[in-house]
Amino acid sequence: MRYLVRDRLLGFGDDYWIEDDHGNKVFLVDGKAMRVRDTFELKDTRGRVLIDIHQKMLALRDTMIIERDGAPLATIKRKRLSLLRNHYRVALVDGTELDVSGKILDREFAIDYDNELLAQISRRWLHIRDTYGVDVVREDADQALLIAVAVCVIHLAEKERGDD
């Protein structure tokens, strides 16, 4: 399944739709403005909150927390030694770890589990300047979680670079 995500999705306080490759609205990103920490909700088309995302307040490195139904689901932070490529670790509460690597700021990266590709994020597929694609490779994957991971990683990378 391929999704189209607007580049300015990361402007917290704004709302954005994520569409499928047929132009149908699938997820709404509801940015929460005027908060002490970066916060947003990923909602379905009926307005039901699927995922809550917020920045962890007291952490040595920038960290994003993903929650579902009020319970922690995953923690995302940059790996310490990643000089040539950007690498992030997604630690799920069940002990599973996802690896995110690639040219994060160029929106060219992959989300892997145990060396198996789960999702590919790319701006190369598209001719629309302010859009990038999230191609979820595995049909049985948690698509909302992978969209949330992609958005969090880009947000963390832009924050490190000082674009936020």
DRENFI-698191 format. One line per 4 residues: number of its first residue (from 1); their letters; for each residue x, y, z of N, C-alpha, C, CB. Coordinates in pm, 1 decimal, decimal comma. Glycine has a CB too. Example, Ala and Ser with C-alpha at 12.3 -4.5 7.8 and 13.67 -1.06 7.14 Angstrom:
2
1) as) 1319,0 -569,0 780,0 1230,0 -450,0 780,0 1320,0 -330,0 780,0 1130,8 -447,3 904,6  1285,0 -225,0 708,0 1367,0 -106,0 714,0 1290,0 3,0 787,0 1408,4 -59,8 572,5
***
This chain:
164
1) mryl) 84,6 -117,2 0,0 0,0 0,0 0,0 89,1 123,3 0,0 -96,2 -0,1 121,6  63,0 216,0 -88,7 140,4 339,4 -95,6 56,2 454,4 -43,0 187,6 367,6 -240,4  120,3 537,9 39,0 55,7 656,3 95,2 131,0 779,5 48,2 51,1 649,9 250,7  59,9 891,0 35,4 119,6 1018,7 -0,1 112,4 1109,8 121,7 47,9 1082,8 -123,0
5) vrdr) 228,6 1161,7 161,5 239,8 1243,8 281,5 294,0 1379,3 241,1 330,8 1176,6 388,6  230,0 1484,3 282,0 274,1 1620,6 251,2 396,5 1655,5 334,5 160,6 1722,5 276,8  491,8 1722,7 272,8 617,1 1758,9 337,8 594,3 1841,8 463,2 705,7 1834,8 241,6  502,5 1933,0 462,7 477,5 2020,5 578,3 396,8 1950,5 686,4 404,7 2146,5 534,2
9) llgf) 381,4 1821,8 675,7 315,3 1744,0 780,0 378,6 1770,3 915,4 321,1 1595,0 747,5  506,4 1803,0 914,5 578,0 1817,6 1039,1 561,8 1955,8 1101,6 722,5 1789,1 1016,9  477,5 2038,5 1047,0 448,1 2166,9 1107,9 343,7 2145,5 1216,1 399,4 2270,1 1002,2  388,9 2118,6 1336,8 296,0 2088,2 1445,2 200,7 2205,4 1467,0 372,7 2056,1 1575,3
13) gddy) 78,3 2173,5 1494,9 -24,2 2275,1 1509,7 -111,5 2282,2 1386,2 38,5 2410,4 1537,5  -69,7 2219,2 1278,1 -146,5 2213,9 1154,7 -203,4 2074,4 1137,0 -59,5 2253,4 1033,4  -310,9 2064,7 1061,8 -372,7 1936,1 1032,4 -346,6 1901,3 886,4 -525,4 1938,9 1062,5  -315,8 1774,7 859,4 -285,7 1727,5 725,1 -346,0 1591,4 701,9 -135,8 1722,9 701,7
17) wied) -392,1 1568,8 579,9 -441,9 1438,4 540,6 -331,5 1358,5 474,6 -561,7 1451,9 446,9  -327,8 1230,2 501,4 -242,0 1136,1 431,5 -334,4 1055,3 341,9 -159,5 1043,8 531,3  -299,5 1050,6 213,8 -385,9 985,5 115,2 -323,5 855,5 66,5 -412,5 1079,3 -3,7  -409,2 764,2 16,7 -355,8 645,3 -48,4 -317,7 681,5 -191,7 -459,1 528,0 -45,6
21) dhgn) -266,8 585,2 -266,6 -219,4 616,3 -401,1 -332,8 640,9 -500,9 -132,3 504,1 -451,0  -458,9 628,5 -455,8 -574,6 660,6 -540,2 -634,0 797,1 -506,1 -681,9 552,7 -525,6  -569,6 869,5 -411,8 -616,5 1001,9 -372,9 -722,2 1001,6 -264,0 -670,2 1071,5 -491,4  -750,2 885,3 -204,5 -848,2 876,3 -95,9 -783,3 913,6 36,7 -908,4 734,4 -88,0
25) kvfl) -850,1 994,1 115,9 -799,3 1030,1 247,9 -803,9 906,0 337,6 -882,1 1147,7 310,3  -691,2 879,4 405,9 -681,0 760,4 489,7 -655,6 797,1 635,0 -570,4 669,1 439,0  -558,6 886,0 659,5 -522,6 928,1 794,8 -522,2 1080,0 802,8 -384,5 871,4 835,5  -563,6 1131,9 916,8 -553,4 1274,6 946,1 -448,3 1292,4 1054,0 -691,1 1334,5 990,9
29) vdgk) -352,6 1380,1 1028,9 -255,5 1416,3 1130,8 -306,0 1543,9 1194,7 -110,8 1433,9 1071,2  -340,2 1533,7 1321,2 -394,7 1645,4 1397,5 -283,6 1699,1 1486,6 -519,8 1602,0 1482,0  -217,8 1806,9 1441,3 -109,8 1867,3 1518,3 -166,1 1947,8 1633,6 -22,5 1956,0 1429,3  -101,4 1935,7 1746,2 -145,9 2005,2 1867,7 -54,1 2123,8 1894,2 -147,6 1908,6 1990,4
33) amrv) -104,7 2242,4 1867,4 -27,2 2365,1 1887,2 -31,2 2407,5 2033,4 -80,7 2478,4 1797,4  59,9 2495,4 2065,8 63,7 2557,6 2198,3 86,4 2455,3 2308,9 -65,4 2633,2 2224,4  166,9 2354,7 2281,3 203,3 2255,7 2381,5 350,1 2272,1 2415,5 173,8 2112,1 2331,8  388,3 2229,3 2534,6 527,8 2238,7 2576,6 614,6 2144,4 2493,1 541,7 2206,0 2727,0
37) rdtf) 559,2 2030,0 2455,5 634,1 1934,0 2374,9 562,4 1910,0 2242,8 652,8 1800,9 2451,2  637,6 1865,9 2142,3 579,6 1835,1 2011,9 481,5 1719,6 2027,7 690,4 1800,1 1907,9  358,4 1741,6 1981,6 251,5 1644,3 2000,9 159,0 1642,6 1880,5 172,2 1675,4 2128,4  115,1 1522,9 1840,5 9,5 1513,0 1741,6 -60,6 1379,1 1751,0 65,1 1533,5 1601,9
41) elkd) -175,2 1371,3 1685,5 -254,4 1249,3 1682,7 -271,4 1204,4 1538,0 -392,4 1270,8 1750,9  -265,1 1075,8 1516,1 -294,4 1016,7 1386,5 -434,2 957,8 1396,8 -187,5 907,6 1345,4  -526,4 1009,8 1313,8 -667,0 970,2 1321,4 -711,1 902,2 1191,7 -755,9 1092,8 1350,2  -816,2 820,9 1202,7 -875,0 764,1 1081,7 -974,0 863,9 1022,5 -944,9 628,4 1112,0
45) trgr) -1041,0 827,6 915,0 -1130,2 920,8 845,8 -1254,4 955,4 925,9 -1171,1 863,3 713,7  -1285,9 876,2 1028,1 -1401,3 905,7 1114,7 -1363,2 989,1 1236,2 -1466,2 776,4 1161,0  -1234,6 1026,3 1245,5 -1189,6 1108,9 1357,3 -1144,3 1029,9 1478,7 -1298,3 1200,9 1397,5  -1140,9 898,4 1469,2 -1098,5 813,6 1580,8 -945,9 818,2 1590,6 -1149,2 666,1 1562,2
49) vlid) -892,5 843,5 1709,9 -748,0 850,6 1731,1 -690,2 709,0 1725,9 -714,4 919,8 1867,6  -596,2 689,5 1633,4 -529,6 560,6 1619,1 -397,7 557,3 1694,4 -506,3 529,4 1472,4  -324,9 669,3 1688,0 -190,8 678,4 1746,9 -172,7 818,1 1804,8 -79,6 647,1 1640,8  -116,4 824,1 1924,8 -73,8 950,3 1986,3 78,2 953,7 1981,0 -126,7 964,3 2135,0
53) ihqk) 132,7 1069,5 1942,9 278,3 1084,1 1936,9 316,9 1211,1 2011,5 329,5 1088,3 1788,8  419,2 1199,1 2095,1 470,1 1317,7 2163,6 619,4 1301,6 2190,6 393,1 1342,1 2295,9  681,8 1414,0 2211,4 823,6 1418,1 2241,7 841,7 1385,5 2389,7 885,1 1557,3 2206,4  940,4 1303,0 2419,9 973,5 1274,4 2559,1 1042,6 1397,6 2615,9 1064,4 1146,6 2572,3
57) mlal) 995,5 1444,1 2729,8 1045,2 1570,6 2784,8 1186,9 1561,2 2841,5 952,1 1618,5 2892,4  1215,1 1466,0 2926,3 1345,3 1457,7 2991,3 1423,9 1340,8 2934,2 1329,6 1443,1 3143,9  1504,4 1369,7 2832,0 1586,6 1267,3 2768,5 1716,9 1330,6 2722,1 1511,7 1200,9 2649,4  1826,9 1253,5 2726,7 1955,7 1304,9 2681,9 1954,4 1333,4 2531,7 2067,2 1205,6 2715,8
61) rdtm) 1891,8 1246,2 2454,3 1876,2 1265,7 2310,6 1728,3 1283,7 2281,1 1935,5 1146,0 2229,7  1698,3 1358,6 2173,9 1558,1 1374,5 2135,7 1494,5 1237,5 2116,7 1545,1 1459,0 2006,3  1379,0 1221,0 2176,1 1308,3 1093,4 2173,7 1160,8 1120,2 2150,4 1330,2 1013,9 2305,6  1100,1 1039,9 2064,5 956,0 1047,2 2040,8 892,1 920,8 2097,3 923,7 1063,4 1888,1
65) iier) 775,4 938,3 2156,9 698,5 828,1 2215,0 571,4 810,1 2132,0 664,1 855,3 2366,5  543,5 686,3 2094,1 420,9 652,3 2022,3 333,6 572,1 2117,8 450,9 571,7 1889,9  206,7 613,6 2130,4 112,0 544,5 2217,7 -12,8 506,2 2140,0 75,0 632,2 2338,5  -75,1 398,3 2182,5 -203,2 356,3 2125,8 -297,2 328,0 2242,9 -187,2 229,1 2032,1
69) dgap) -414,6 389,9 2240,3 -515,0 372,7 2346,0 -458,8 405,6 2483,9 -568,4 229,8 2345,1  -372,9 507,5 2490,7 -318,2 552,9 2618,1 -203,0 470,2 2671,8 -425,0 555,1 2718,2  -165,2 364,0 2601,4 -55,2 278,2 2646,6 64,3 295,1 2552,6 -99,9 128,6 2652,5  185,1 294,3 2608,1 303,7 306,7 2523,3 309,6 194,7 2419,8 430,7 305,7 2609,0
73) lati) 351,9 230,1 2298,0 365,8 133,4 2189,9 511,0 126,1 2142,5 273,1 170,1 2072,8  577,6 243,7 2131,0 715,2 245,0 2081,1 786,9 372,1 2124,7 717,2 233,0 1927,8  919,9 363,5 2126,4 1008,0 476,8 2152,5 1105,5 486,8 2035,8 1084,0 461,0 2289,8  1125,8 608,6 1985,7 1213,6 629,2 1870,6 1323,9 726,5 1909,1 1133,8 682,0 1747,9
77) krkr) 1449,0 685,2 1882,4 1562,4 775,6 1903,9 1674,3 740,1 1807,7 1612,6 768,5 2050,5  1761,3 836,4 1783,7 1873,7 817,4 1692,1 1977,0 726,8 1756,2 1937,0 952,7 1653,3  2035,0 638,2 1674,7 2145,6 556,1 1722,4 2267,0 645,3 1739,5 2175,7 438,4 1624,8  2351,2 612,7 1834,1 2465,2 699,0 1865,9 2566,5 710,9 1753,6 2533,9 648,3 1987,7
81) lsll) 2612,2 601,0 1698,4 2715,8 604,9 1596,4 2656,1 576,1 1459,7 2827,3 504,7 1628,5  2622,9 682,0 1389,4 2569,0 667,6 1254,2 2622,0 784,0 1170,6 2410,9 664,4 1254,7  2748,9 773,0 1131,5 2815,9 884,4 1066,3 2779,7 900,3 918,4 2963,5 867,7 1079,6  2773,8 790,5 843,4 2753,1 800,7 699,3 2606,9 807,9 660,0 2816,7 684,6 630,9
85) rnhy) 2523,1 743,5 734,4 2379,8 742,9 707,1 2307,1 771,1 837,7 2333,6 606,6 644,8  2184,5 814,1 826,8 2104,1 833,5 946,5 2047,5 698,3 989,3 1989,8 937,2 921,5  2058,8 669,3 1118,1 2003,3 545,6 1173,3 1923,2 578,4 1298,5 2116,0 442,9 1205,4  1803,5 524,8 1303,9 1719,2 540,8 1421,1 1673,9 403,6 1467,9 1597,8 632,1 1390,7
89) rval) 1652,6 392,6 1597,1 1604,1 268,6 1655,8 1463,0 291,2 1705,8 1696,7 220,1 1770,4  1375,0 199,5 1668,5 1237,1 201,8 1715,6 1221,4 81,4 1807,9 1133,0 198,4 1595,6  1207,2 106,8 1936,8 1191,8 -0,1 2035,3 1043,6 -13,4 2070,3 1277,2 28,3 2163,5  984,2 -124,8 2029,0 844,2 -152,3 2062,5 837,2 -209,3 2203,4 779,8 -250,5 1960,0
93) vdgt) 724,6 -189,5 2270,8 712,9 -233,5 2410,0 720,7 -384,7 2425,2 583,3 -184,1 2468,7  694,5 -460,0 2318,9 702,4 -605,8 2327,3 845,5 -657,4 2310,5 612,7 -668,4 2222,0  943,5 -566,4 2300,4 1083,1 -605,4 2286,5 1132,8 -607,9 2142,6 1103,0 -739,2 2347,1  1043,0 -596,0 2046,8 1079,2 -592,8 1906,0 1148,7 -460,4 1875,2 954,0 -612,0 1816,1
97) eldv) 1250,7 -466,0 1788,1 1317,6 -343,8 1744,8 1310,6 -331,2 1593,8 1463,7 -341,8 1791,9  1277,3 -211,4 1547,6 1279,7 -178,8 1406,1 1399,9 -90,0 1381,0 1147,6 -109,5 1360,8  1460,1 -103,2 1264,2 1572,8 -20,4 1225,9 1528,1 71,9 1113,3 1694,7 -107,1 1182,9  1557,9 200,2 1128,5 1526,2 298,4 1025,1 1658,7 356,6 979,4 1427,7 410,9 1077,7
101) sgki) 1687,2 345,4 848,4 1814,8 396,8 799,3 1799,7 451,5 658,7 1921,9 287,7 802,2  1889,3 543,2 626,2 1889,8 603,5 494,1 1917,7 751,7 502,4 1758,0 579,2 424,1  1880,5 822,3 396,9 1896,9 967,4 390,6 1766,8 1030,5 440,9 1931,7 1015,8 243,7  1755,3 1039,8 571,7 1631,3 1080,9 635,6 1587,0 1219,6 589,1 1647,5 1079,4 786,6
105) ldre) 1679,9 1315,2 584,5 1641,9 1451,4 547,7 1598,4 1462,9 402,6 1756,6 1545,3 573,4  1640,6 1369,0 319,4 1597,0 1366,2 180,1 1471,6 1281,9 162,1 1708,1 1313,0 91,4  1417,3 1230,6 270,5 1298,0 1143,4 268,4 1325,3 1016,6 187,9 1176,0 1218,7 208,8  1444,4 961,3 201,2 1482,7 838,2 132,5 1534,4 741,9 238,7 1591,4 864,7 20,5
109) faid) 1447,3 657,3 291,7 1491,7 564,5 394,3 1400,0 442,9 400,6 1497,3 634,0 530,2  1445,8 344,1 474,8 1372,9 218,0 486,7 1348,1 186,6 633,6 1450,6 102,7 418,9  1237,7 120,3 659,5 1205,5 69,5 792,9 1213,2 -82,2 782,9 1062,1 118,5 843,2  1304,8 -141,6 860,8 1329,2 -285,8 856,6 1303,8 -349,8 992,0 1472,2 -314,5 811,6
113) ydne) 1267,0 -476,5 986,9 1260,5 -560,3 1105,5 1339,7 -686,2 1076,2 1112,6 -593,5 1145,2  1445,7 -710,6 1151,9 1526,5 -831,4 1137,0 1571,1 -849,3 991,0 1447,1 -955,3 1184,6  1620,6 -741,2 931,3 1668,0 -736,0 791,7 1559,4 -761,7 688,0 1777,8 -836,1 772,3  1434,2 -748,2 725,8 1323,2 -759,9 630,6 1259,1 -622,8 613,9 1217,7 -865,4 678,8
117) llaq) 1244,8 -578,0 489,7 1187,6 -447,9 460,0 1038,8 -445,5 493,9 1209,3 -412,3 312,7  997,5 -349,3 577,6 856,3 -329,6 610,5 796,8 -214,4 530,8 839,6 -303,8 760,1  876,3 -106,9 516,8 827,5 10,9 444,4 945,6 85,2 383,7 746,3 104,6 538,4  921,1 143,8 267,8 1019,9 225,6 198,5 961,1 365,9 186,9 1056,7 165,9 56,6
121) isrr) 1037,7 465,8 227,8 991,4 603,7 220,4 1077,8 673,4 115,9 999,4 676,3 360,8  1011,9 740,7 20,3 1087,7 801,4 -87,6 1016,2 921,9 -145,7 1114,3 700,1 -196,0  1093,9 1019,8 -178,8 1045,4 1135,3 -252,8 1068,7 1112,8 -402,6 1115,9 1265,5 -204,5  1155,3 1017,2 -437,8 1190,0 990,4 -577,2 1071,8 946,3 -662,4 1296,1 885,8 -583,0
125) wlhi) 975,6 876,3 -602,8 863,1 823,4 -678,9 771,9 932,9 -731,1 783,7 727,9 -594,1  780,3 1049,0 -671,7 677,2 1150,5 -693,0 729,4 1270,5 -769,8 620,8 1195,9 -560,6  639,2 1332,4 -843,4 671,5 1455,9 -914,3 619,6 1577,3 -838,1 612,8 1453,3 -1056,0  540,9 1553,7 -736,0 485,8 1662,2 -654,9 593,0 1705,6 -555,8 354,3 1617,9 -580,7
129) rdty) 630,9 1830,5 -558,0 744,6 1880,0 -480,7 730,8 1861,0 -330,2 764,7 2024,3 -509,5  617,2 1889,1 -273,0 601,9 1886,3 -127,6 540,1 1757,4 -76,5 518,3 2002,3 -83,0  563,2 1647,3 -146,7 503,7 1520,1 -108,4 608,8 1410,0 -112,5 385,5 1485,4 -200,6  598,5 1315,2 -20,4 680,1 1195,9 -29,9 590,2 1074,5 -12,6 793,7 1196,9 75,5
133) gvdv) 638,0 960,3 -58,9 558,8 838,5 -54,4 605,9 745,8 54,6 563,2 767,8 -186,9  512,1 678,8 116,9 541,2 573,5 213,0 482,4 446,4 153,2 481,6 605,2 357,6  569,4 357,1 111,5 527,1 232,4 49,5 539,4 121,3 153,1 612,0 200,6 -78,1  425,7 77,1 208,0 425,2 -30,2 307,0 431,1 -161,3 229,4 297,4 -23,6 401,2
137) vred) 540,5 -233,5 244,8 568,3 -352,3 165,3 489,2 -472,8 216,1 717,8 -383,0 167,0  484,8 -491,5 345,3 414,6 -607,3 402,3 270,0 -572,8 429,5 482,8 -654,8 531,6  180,0 -650,3 374,4 37,0 -625,0 391,7 -9,0 -646,6 535,6 -42,7 -714,1 299,1  58,3 -733,6 609,6 18,0 -762,3 747,2 81,2 -666,8 848,7 54,6 -904,6 782,3
141) adqa) 158,2 -568,6 800,4 223,0 -472,5 890,0 121,6 -372,8 945,1 335,9 -398,0 816,8  151,4 -317,8 1061,5 68,7 -214,6 1124,1 94,8 -83,8 1049,2 100,4 -200,3 1278,9  6,9 -52,5 954,4 29,6 61,1 865,8 29,8 194,1 939,9 -75,3 63,6 757,9  -58,5 212,3 1035,1 -61,7 336,4 1112,6 68,6 354,2 1190,1 -181,9 336,9 1209,3
145) llia) 120,4 246,3 1246,7 246,5 253,5 1319,8 360,8 292,6 1226,3 276,9 119,0 1387,9  367,6 233,3 1107,2 475,8 265,5 1014,3 467,8 409,6 964,4 473,0 170,0 896,2  346,8 460,0 942,4 330,7 602,4 906,2 380,0 690,1 1021,2 181,0 635,4 872,6  342,3 656,3 1143,2 384,5 734,0 1260,2 536,2 730,8 1276,1 317,1 680,3 1387,6
149) vavc) 598,5 615,5 1254,5 744,6 603,9 1263,6 810,5 694,0 1159,6 789,7 456,6 1243,9  761,4 691,6 1036,4 819,0 774,8 930,5 811,8 922,9 967,1 746,4 749,7 797,3  698,8 966,6 1014,2 680,7 1107,5 1049,3 769,5 1145,4 1167,4 533,0 1136,5 1082,2  780,0 1059,3 1267,5 864,5 1088,2 1384,3 1011,5 1098,3 1347,1 846,2 980,6 1490,7
153) vihl) 1058,1 1006,1 1265,1 1199,3 1006,0 1227,0 1234,2 1131,8 1148,9 1232,5 881,5 1144,0  1149,4 1172,2 1057,3 1175,3 1295,2 982,2 1173,7 1415,3 1075,9 1071,1 1313,5 869,6  1080,6 1417,4 1168,8 1074,6 1527,7 1265,2 1202,4 1534,3 1348,9 952,1 1512,0 1357,1  1249,2 1420,4 1398,9 1371,8 1418,5 1478,7 1492,4 1463,8 1396,3 1396,4 1278,1 1534,8
157) aeke) 1501,4 1418,4 1272,3 1614,2 1456,0 1186,3 1613,2 1605,8 1156,7 1610,2 1376,3 1054,8  1496,1 1661,8 1129,8 1487,3 1804,9 1102,9 1518,2 1886,6 1227,4 1349,0 1840,4 1050,2  1480,5 1835,6 1342,5 1509,3 1903,8 1467,2 1660,3 1907,6 1493,0 1436,6 1835,1 1583,4  1729,2 1795,4 1466,8 1874,5 1790,5 1481,5 1942,4 1888,9 1388,3 1926,1 1649,7 1454,8
161) rgdd) 1889,6 1901,7 1268,8 1947,0 1992,4 1169,2 1912,3 2138,2 1199,0 1897,9 1955,0 1029,4  1811,2 2161,0 1282,5 1771,0 2296,7 1316,8 1665,6 2355,6 1226,8 1888,1 2384,2 1315,4  1593,9 2270,9 1150,2 1488,0 2319,2 1060,9 1356,8 2338,9 1132,9 1468,2 2223,4 946,3  1344,5 2292,5 1252,8 1216,7 2298,6 1323,5 1206,7 2417,2 1414,0 1195,1 2174,7 1402,7
***
